[in-house]
């Protein structure tokens, strides 16, 4: 059991950029909560059976034999002498969740094939190896993706899903004991090889930098399950993926080296609820290296300075693994961290159970209005390719809407896709819409996102080089009450809740609970929190009271998130280097001129945003309101004309309520109701003969509520 796996703080080396926040050993209460957590994870089916584990090992061994045979055939076919043919070798490495030891039943195995310099990627890996695999009866669903950021072969081998990357290093023969953790393996290789190798290098480095691997694994399993159930596990849509969550959990393990998994989970939410983004999370100092490869450095690179939630990989070349995060998705994750922290505080006083923390996020109850993105293709192969491309571009729609509305309108993308049995070869994606929290709606304020959506659809099609007839995309607005039934479990729409879903997550507060906003402000100022009540189960908490432990956390988090001077990261200039530039003010674009008789559209005339570049914030909890913002900021949508009116205005003052409750109580933040519908517009199937239909406008119309003075609106 992991409860016996804590280390001795007196002999443990320091890991990370700063000293630990707390090095005390576990209490009896911590052990009880950890056993409860481990049982919950086991009951949730997160652990594979022994039979499946053996089958995975057999598949990996067989795959290793195949790539060795493939390399010898390549070497012989290219005319090398028999001695070099005999010495020719390739080797399989694993990384990701399988290498970290947190994979579940049926999970993919991320694998890397390292081959010699003369076995190239295009002709040999995606050519001859692909044909070898295609001829094998054990191989199913073989799908090459050579144009991906990290080229990959996807397939199932005897029922086990494999993602196979390739790296041809600058060696004529790959030794069986090759150590890819050495930086020298990156010498004289292309960018795709560097990215492919770094998957393994980062995974191995994480395991070296955590004080207790078993506790890390249990805590990471927990956080992965939580993120999936709360809808924030998806790198491609702008949230965080597996490597991001692993890095965040690893940093908590460094700050609490002797903590058991239950404490690590609790401190995860406490630390990141108080974290001052865009200060980066790092497991070790960034090394410049000797190979001249670019590393993450906001002092030198403009793009790096625009990242909103930097989580830096620990292996050279150190890069930001979370560049996809946008203003909207960061807001969602911060609210989820706040909710998790509230529940974990209740767990420490036995006023909540683990099930409460893992309740699925009620996405289709959280908003009044959504964007629905429909895609289709003519056959399964085309649909698989088209789906992958659309998924990789959906975050651009979020970024375009943020940019086009000066971040006043924010999106919450659902991380998964949906399908309907009655419509084969179709997939559906959804995004929740709401006005940015903490801003005052101006009377008659409107957002017109018609051109934004239109621009997104055309860019998706025009930039896709493998487009085929029948590949189709359509974007429309849909109200919550009109969400199709097939998105709900079992295809059955749940009855209207008598209480907002978020209120079910409310938890008992300590005496200082109502001052949570004040405590966050004190952390931002570098001061300690005022006294909070100790746990009702303080008899089980040995050595330190709840107040002392919280104060230690606040002090440690404040130091860690501010780059203390004793770190060897970048020095005192880092905080300034990651500050955000002022928001871009939309301006009229000549290309956006309206048709005669149509309403004039104001369109932002800017270049395509950098990856992960959302409209900036001044502080996470301090949004600037631009009084000069125009009442019409453009984008595009192709089905309805709607006006969205703010029936209620909710301030951004955190008073301990869960994030779901904040979204849903009192009718949600923004009651978005259509005032005019003009009928459906023809779906856009981009063919040369298609004629653009008249596109009605989507307006988001926000009006302020009258003040509570007894006067009528």
N, C-alpha and C positions, 0 to 999 in steps of 0.2 A: 504494500500500500504506500502511496506517496506520502502519507502522514508521518512515515518514519524516515523520510528522505531529506530532512533539512541538514544544512552544513554547519560547521563550526565557524562562527563569525570571527573568532580570534585568529584562525589560520587561513581563512578564505581570502584570496587576492581580490583587490578592487576591480570591478568590471564596469565599464561605461565611462562617461565623461565626468561624473561627479560621484561623491561618496553616497552610500545608501541613505535613504531616508530613515529606515528603521531596520535594525539588525537583530532584534529580539527573537527568541524562539517561539514556537506555537504554544497556544494555551489549550486546555481541554475543550473549551468552546470551539476553537478553530478546528480541532480534530473531529468534533461531532459534525460541524457544518461541512467539512470536507468529505466525510463519509456519506452524508446526505447528498452532496453534489455528485460524487462518483456513482452512487446508486441511480440518481436521476439520469446521468449520461448513459449509463448502461441500459436502463429501461427505455431510453430514447432510441436505442439501436445504433449507437455510434461506433460500436466495435465489431469488426469482422470475425467470422468463425475461423477456427483453426484450419478447416478444410480449404476455405478461400485463401487464407494466408499461404498455404502450401502451394495452391494452384498458381498464385502470383509469382512465387519464387521459381516454379517450374517454367512459367512463361518467360520470365526474364532470362533464365539460363538458356532457353531455346533461342531467344532473340539474340543473345550474345553470340551463339554459335552461327547464326545466320549472317550477322554482319562480318564475322571473321571470314566466313566462306566468300562473302561478297567482295571483300577487299582483296583477297587472293586472286579471285577471278579478274578483278579490275587491273591488278598489277600485271598479271600474265597477259591480258588482252592489250595492254599498252606497251608490250615489248620489253619489259624489264627481265633481267637474268633470273635464273631459277633460284639463286641464293636470296635475292631480294623478295622473290615470291614467297619463299618459305618464311622469311622474317616479317612479311607484311601482316599487319594486325589492326584490328579495331576493337574498341572497348566500350561497353555500355555502363553508364552512370545513371543514377536516379536522383531526382530532386523534388521540390515541392512537398505536398502533404505526405506523400509516401516516404520520402527521405526523412522528414521531420517526425514521422511516426504518429500522425494524427488523421490518417485517412480512414474513411468508413467503408462499409460494404458497398461494392459496386463502383467505387471511385476510380477515376482515371489514374494511371501511373505516368507521371512525367519522366521521360527518359531522354538521355543524351547519348548519341553515338559519336565518339571521337575517332576520327580516321586520319590517315597520313595526308601529306600535302598534295600528292598526285591524284587523290580521289576527290574530285570536285563535287560541288553541291548540285549544280543544274543537270549536268549530263549523267553523272554517276549515281548520286543519291536519289534525286527525283526522276532519274531515268532507269538505270539498270536495277537498282535496289527496289524501286517501285514495281518493276515488272516481275522481279523475283517474288515479291510478296503477293502480287496479284495472282500468280500461278499456284499459290499454296491454298489448299482447301481449309486450313485452320484460320485463314485471314478473311475477315468480313468487314464490310463498310470502309474500305480503303479510300481515303480522301486526302490528296496532297494539297497543301496550301503554300506554294512556293513564294507568293507575293506578300505574305504576312510580314509584319515588323520583325518577328522571329519565325522564319520559315519552319514548317512542321509537316510531318506525315501523321495523319490520324487513322487509326484502324482498331479493330477488335481482333485479338489473338486468343483463340480458344475461349471466347467469351469475356476476356479481360480487355478493357479499353486502354489503349496506349496512345500517348502523344510523343512522337519521336522527333527530336531535334538533331541537327548535325553540325559538327565543328571539325573542320580539317585543319589541324595544327601544322606548324612549320617543321615537321619531322618526316623523314622518309619511312621510318618504322615506329609505330606507337608501342612503347614498352607496356607490359602487363601491369607494372607497378607505377604507372604514370600518376603523378601528384598534380592535379589541376588546381590546387590551392596556391601554387607558386605563380607569381606574376609573370614569370618568364614564358608561361604557356600562351600568353597573349601576344607575344612578339611576332611581328610580320604576318598577322592574320587580318581578315576583313571584318567589317563592323558586324555582320550577321554572326560570325563566329564568336566575336567578343560577347555579344548579347546571349548567344546560346550557352557559352561556357559559364557566364555569370549566374545563370539559374542555379547551377550546382555549387558554384563558389559562394554565393550568398547563403544558400541553405546550410552548407557546412560551417560557414562562419557564424551563423546564428547559434548553432549547437555548441560552438566553442565559447560563445560570449554569454551564455546563461549559466547561473550558478548551480542549478539543479534541473537536469533535463527532464526527469519524470514529472516534477511539479509544473514545469513549463508546458509539457505536453498536455497534461490534464486541463490546465487553465486555458490553453489555446483551443482544445476541443470545445470547451465551454463557450469561448468567445466566438468561434466559428458558427456554432449552433445558434447562439443568440443573434448574431449578425444576419444569418439566413432567415430566421423567423421574423426579425424586425425589418427585413427588406433593405439592408444596407450592405449586402455582400455581393458586390458586382463591380469590378474594376472598369469594365467596358462601358457601363452607364454612368460613371462618375462617382461611384462610391469606392469601397476598398475591396481588394481581392485577397486571396490567401496569403501572399507574401506580405502585404501591408499589415494584416492582422497579426501575423507572426512577429513582425518587427515591433509593433506596439506592445504586444504581450511580453516580448523579450525585454523591452526596456523596463517594464514593471517588475519583472523578475530581478533585474539588476538593482532596482531601487529598494526592493524588499527581498534580499537574498535568502532569508530563512523562513519566509512565509509559505504557508500551505496554499493549495489551489483556491480554497474558498476565500482566503484573505487576498490573494492575488487578483481574483475577479472583482472583489469589492474595491480594492485600491486602483484597479484599472479604471473604473468609472470615476472614482474621486479625482485621480490625477488628470484624466483627459477632459473631465468636466471643467476643471480649472485651468487647463492649458491655454496659453496665449498664442494661438496660431496667428501668423505664419512662422513662429519660431519652430525650427525643425526638430524632429525626434531622431536621435542618432544613438547607435550602440557603441560607437568608437569614434575617435577623431578621423576626419577626412584626410587621407594620404594623397599627396600629389603624384606619387609614383615616379618611375624612371622611364616610362614608355611614351610619355607625352599624350596620353589619352585624356580627353576632356572629362572633368569631374564636376559635380554640382557645386556651383560657386556663384551666389547671387551678387557678389561684388563685381564680378567680371561679365557675367552672362545675363542679358536683359530678361530672357525667358525664365531663367531660374528665379529671378526676383519677382516674377508674377505668379509663382506657384502659391496656392492658398493653404495647403496642408502638407508641407514637405515631410516625408518619411524616408530617410536616407538609407540606402543599402550599405552594409558594412564592408563589402569586398571591393577592391580596386577594379575598375574605376567606379567610385561611389556616385550613385545617381539617385534622383528622387523617384521613388517607386509609385507615387500617388499624384502624378501630374494631371491625371484626368479629373480630379476633384474640381467642382465649380462652386460658385457662391451658393447656389440652391442646394446642392448635395451636401455641402459643408454645414449649412443651416440644419438640414434634416439630421445629420449625424450628431451635431452638438445637442440637439433636443433629445435625441436618443441617449446620449451620454448622461444628460441631466436626469432623464427618467430612470436609467439604470442606477445612478447614484442614489436617488431617492429610495428605490426599492432595496438596495443593499444596506442603506442605513436602517431600514425597517428590519431587514434580515438580522442585523446585529442585535436587535432588541426582541427577536422572535415575534415580530408583528407582521411578518410576511414569509412566504415559502418560495422555494426555487421556481416553482411553476409560474408564479407571478412574473418573474423576470423574463421568462421565455414565451409569454403569451404572444401569438402572432400579431403583427401590426395590422389593424383594420384599414387597409389602404383604400378600399372602395367605400368606406364610410367617412373618411377623413376630410374629403373635399366636396364642394358643391359642383365643381366643374372639372372636366378632364379633356385632354387631347387623346384621341384614338388614332393610332397609326396602323393601317391595314396593308399587308403585303401579300403578293401571290406570284406564282410562276406556273409554267405549263407541265412540269414533271418534277419528280422528287430530287433529281440531281441539280436541276436549275434552282429549285427552291432552297436547297441546302446552301448553295453558293450565295444566292441572293439574301438569304436570312443572315448569314455570317457578315456580309457586307453592311446590311442595314443596321445590325447590332453594333458594329464598329463605328457607325456614324450617328447614332441616336443622340449621343452626348453633344454633338454639334448643334442639334436643335435646341437643347437646353441653353448652350452658350449663346446662340443667336438671339433667343428670346431675352435672355438677360441683357445682352449688349444692346438690343434694339429698344429696350424699355428702361435703360439706365438702371437695371437691376431692381426696378420697382415691381416687376412681375416675375415670380419665381416658379420653377417647375420642380415637381417631385416625380422622377421617373420610376416606374415599377421595374424591378430588376429582371423579371421573367417575361416569357411570351405565353400567349394563350392560343388555343386552336378550337375549332368547332367541328364536330363530326359531320354536320350537314354541309360543310364547305371544305372539302379536302384541298390541299395545296394552298392553304391560306394560314397566315399567322397574324396575331394582333398584339400590339403594344399599347401601353397607357401611360399617361403623365398627369399627375394632379396639378392644378393651377391655383395660385393664390398670390395676393399682393404681399410685398415684403413686410414682415412684422416690424412694428415700431415706427412706421411712417404714418403721417397724417394724410388721409385722403382728402384731396381738394374737391370742392363742389364741381360736379360735372366732369371730373378727370376721366379721360378715356385712354385706353391703349388699343391700337389697331395693329394686330400682328399678322395681317393678311400677307404682306410681302415677305415677312420673315419665313413663314411656312412655305411659301412659293419658292423662295430662294433655296431653302433646305431641300425640297423635293427635286428641283432641277439639278442642284449640286450633287445629290446622291446618284442620279442617273448619269449625268455627264462625266463624272469622275470614275465611274465603274467601267473598266475596260472590257469586262467579260459579259456585258449586258446582252441578253438574248430576247427575242420577241416573246411576249407573254409575261415578262417580269414587270411588276406593277406595284405602285405604291399610292396610297390615298390617306389623307389626314383630315380629320373632322373633329368638331367639338361635340361633346356628349355630356349631358347633365347626370348627376349621380343617380337620379331616379330612373334614367334611361340606360344605365350600364347593362350590357347584355348578360343574360343569366349564366352563360357558359363560363364566365370568369369565377364564379363562386363554386366552392366544393360541392361536387355532385350535381352541378348545374342548377342548384336550388338557391334562390335568393333568400337570405335570412330575413326574418320579420324586423320591422323597425325597432330599434332598441329603445326601451323606456328611459334608459340612462345612457349618456354618451359613453362610447367605448373607453375613452381615456379615464373616466371616473372609476372604472373597475380597477384601475391600476393605482389609485390613490393609496397612500400608505401613511401610517401613523408617523407624526413628526416629533422630534425632540423639542425642548423649549426654545431652542434657537432656530427651529426650522423655518419660521417665517422670515428669518433674516438671511436666507440663502443668497439673495442678491447682494446684501451688504458684505457677506463673507467673500464673495467673488471679487467685489470691488477692492476689499482689503488685500486680497492676494495680488491683484493687479498693481497695487501701490507698494507691494513688498512688505506689508505689515502682517501681524498675526491676527487670527480671529479672536473675537471675544469669547467668553466662557460659554460652552454648551453643556447641556445636561448629560450626565453619564448614562450609560446603558442601564436599563432595568435589570439586566442580567449581569451587573458588574461583578458579582461574585465569581463568575466564570472567567472573567477577563483578568488574567494574572499580570502583575508587574506594572501595567499602565492603565489608566482610566481612559474612557472614550475621548475626553477632552484632550488629554496629553497626546494621545495617538493622532487625533485630528490636527492639533497644533504642529506636531512633528511633520505630518504630511504637508500642511500648508507651507511650512518653512522650506521643506525639501522641494516641493513643486515650484515654489516661487523662485528658488535658486536654479533648479534644473531647467525651467522654461525660459530663463533669462540669460542663459549662457554665462555662468559664473566665470570670474577672471581666472580661476585655477584650471580651466579646461584648455586643451590645446587644439580647439577646433579652428576658429578663425580670429578670435580676439574681439576687442570691444566694438569693432565696426560692423559686426554682423547684423545687429538689430536694425541699424539704419539701412543696411544693404537689402534687407528683405521687406522694407516698407513698400506700400502700394502707391502707384501713381494715381493722380486724380482721375475720376471717371471721364469717359469720352462723351462729349455732348453730341447727340445726334444732329445731323444737318441734312438738308435737302439734297437729294441725289438726282442728277439729270436723268439717270436711267429709270428712276421711279416715277416719272411723270405720268399722270393719269390719262385715261382715255377721255375724249370729249364727253362732257356731261357727267363724268364720274367725280366722286369726292377726291380731292387732292390728297396724295399720300406723301408723308414725310418719311424719308428713308435714311438710315444711317449710312454714311459714305466712308466706310472703313475697310481695311483689308481683312482677310480671313483671320480670326483670332488664333493666337498660338495655342498649342495643345495645352489644355488645362488653364487657359487664361480667361477667367471670368471677370465681370465687372467688379472692381475692388471694393473693399471695406476699409474703413479707418480703424475700427476695432471690431472684434467679433460681436460685442454687445452694444455697439455705438454706431448706428447707421446714420449717414448723412442724408438729409432730405433736400434735394435741389429745388428751390422755389422757381427756378427759371425753366424747369422741364416743360416741354411742350405737351399739350393735351392729347396729341396724336403721335404715337411712336409706332413705327411700322414693323410689319412682318407680313406673313401671309397665311391664310388658311382657306381651304377650298370647299366649305360646305354651308356654313351658317353665318348669319349676322346676329350677334348677340350683344346685349349691353350687360355689363356686370356691375352690380351695385353693392356697395359695402353697407349692409344692414347694421353692422355692428363693428366697432373699432376696439381692438384689444391691445393694450400696451405691452411692451416687452419686458415688464418687470417680473422677474422670476420669483415666485413666492412658494416654491416647493411643489407646485402641482406638476404632475407628469406631463411629458410632451404631448402624449395623445390627448390628455384632458384639455390641454391648451388649444389644440387644434379643433376639438370637437365640441367643447362646452359652449353653451349659448349660441348654438347654430353655426359654429366654426368662425374663424377669423373673418372671412369674407363670404358673404352670401352672394354668389354669382348667379344672377337670374337672367335668362334671355328676355329681351323686351320686343324683339322682332325676329321672326323666322321667315326666311325667303324660299325655303324648299331646298332639296338636295341638289347638289351640282354633280355632274357626271364625274365618275371616278377617273383619275388620270392614269391611263395606260400609255406610256410614252412611246408613241409610234410616229413615224414620219408623217402620217396622214392625219394625226389628231389635231383637232381644232380646240384652242383654249376656250372653255366656256366662261361666261360672265361669272366672276367670283364675288359673291357678297362679302361684306366686311364682318370680321369678328371684332367687336369693341368690348373692352373691359372698362366699364363705367363705374367709377368709385365716387361716392358722395359721402360727406361726413355726416354723422348723426348730430342732431341738435343737442346742445348741452343740457344737462339735467337741471334746468331752471324753471321748468313748468311751461315753457313756451312751446308752441307747436312748430313743426317744420314748415 
